[in-house]
Amino acid sequence: MRFIKMQSKDVVNVATGSKIGYVSDLEIDERCQCIEAIIVERYSLFKLICFFKGPPVLIIPIENIITIGDDVILVRNSH
């Protein structure tokens, strides 16, 4: 799967069923060249405020990803 396709998917917490945000970046281990985590930009009602101080992000380790579907990425989130 290409990264651009992952960016179009919503990230959903399976415990609550709520949308967390969307994939904005990946954390990659240079030694083994594998994905360690996805970086999720959270949804915010105050987008203008977030624009000035930077978007709030959440780092979700790859082992917390349950599945990557056609429309959503389901994660087990502890936050």
Stockholm file with secondary structure:
# STOCKHOLM 1.0

chainA/1-79         MRFIKMQSKDVVNVATGSKIGYVSDLEIDERCQCIEAIIVERYSLFKLICFFKGPPVLIIPIENIITIGDDVILVRNSH
#=GR chainA/1-79 SS CCHHHHHTSEEEETTTCCEEEEEEEEEEETTTTEEEEEEEEECCSCHHHHHHHCCCEEEEEGGGEEEECSSEEEECCCC
#=GC SS_cons        CCHHHHHTSEEEETTTCCEEEEEEEEEEETTTTEEEEEEEEECCSCHHHHHHHCCCEEEEEGGGEEEECSSEEEECCCC
//
